[in-house]
Amino acid sequence: MLNDEQRQIQELLRRVARERVAPRAAEIDRTAEYPQDMFDLLRGLGIFALPFPTEYGGAGSTLSACVAVEELGRVCYNTAYLLVVQWTAFGAILAGGSDEQRRSLLPDLAAGSKRASISVTEPQSGSDVSGIKTRARRVPGGYRLSGAKVWCTGASVSDYILVAARTGDDDSPAAINFFLVPRGTEGFQVGRKEEKAGARGIPSCPLFLDEVFVPADNCLGHEKSGFKRVMEAFNTARPIHAARGVGLAQGAMDHAIEFTKNRVAFGQQVDQFQGVRWMLADMAIQTEAARSLVYRVAAMIDNGLSGKMLAPFAATAKTFATDVAMKVSTDAVQLFGASGITTDYPINRYMRDAKVLQIIEGTNQIQRNIVANALLGPIAKTQ
């Protein structure tokens, strides 16, 4: 399924992951410190624009991006996450921004000389994006934003954050848009990073906005359409999140195979027990099925599928691949026995990171709603 260029990306990043990233993975997870050295490594590789048009230095290929994330995630979830955080903000500006915003912001993101994050989730709404309470009040020359956000990934290291807020008193989704808020703006505070079970190296923080002024030019695109375009663009990113699940599953299986080959019990090598062999076979089957699905949906995007036609396929890929990551990593921990729940071995890290993937970027329950709505139509509202 991969072309020559994609295979070259795969080979390059597999080598880099093995030689440069894998030796750092355990320490990043243990210390929960932001891996600036890994960010610098990715910047040096010049892949911060990989899924995006060639005019920004990218390959214009979601499939290529999936391959990159899979190979890095196979050894270190946090390093792969660095790409995804940058790509999420990049994709939002590309989809919803004005021509001037694209020209002024995207080159720096592509080069890795600037970092950005995106903030949608609020304490009271979670997956209910339409329940956003943060307000953007029109004032002379721009807007004043007030409200609170949670789980803004990368906030403490970003140069600016795309904050979702509701304009005026309109409670409809059409009244929501994104506003570019530079870190350090008066009235804008990034809270203490959360202590997470997984994805520990990439900070997730609450945000507090107290009458924060942003110029009118900092509204992303058109006030009535920017948010909708960004939400649609999120569908095209879902296979990339799914690819993280494939990488985690493959990495967990790699560790399980190595462990069972080098351990002896009841007088024979552990990988010679039929029960163990069947577990490993199921892990391989599930991982390959997830990989094939993710690659197929990524190729559909590269061939132009978008909007409502894409949504159920993207949701299917994200749900299946991340559920597989959870199943495979849990089984891998089981194969390690008591060693699997100690910090002496890396396998429990894979299980913790896999659980994160089932929740973020639209929980897998929300993804199932998208698939069900495509099959059956939305649930009828009762009086």
Buried (B, 14 or more C-beta within 10 A) or exposed (E): EBEEEBEEBBEBBBEBBEEBBBEBBBEBBEEBEBBEEBBEBBBEBEBBBBBBEEEBBBBBBBBBBBBBBBBBBBBBBBBBBBBBBBBBBBBBBBBBBBEEBBEEBBBBBBBBEBBBBBBBBBEEBBEEBEEBBBBBBEEEEBBBBBBBBBBBBBBBBBBBBBBBBBBEEEEEBBBBBBBBBBBEBEBBBBBEBBEBEBBBBBBBBBBBBEEBBBEEEBBBBBBEEBBBBBBBBBBBBBBBBBBBBBBBBBBBBBBBBEBBEEBEEEEEEBBEBEEBEEBBEEBBEBBBBBBEBBBBBBBBBBEEBBEEEBBBBBBBBBBBBBBBBBBBBBBBBBBBEEBBEEEEBBBBBBBBBBBBBBBBBBBBEBBEBBBBBBEEEEEEEEE
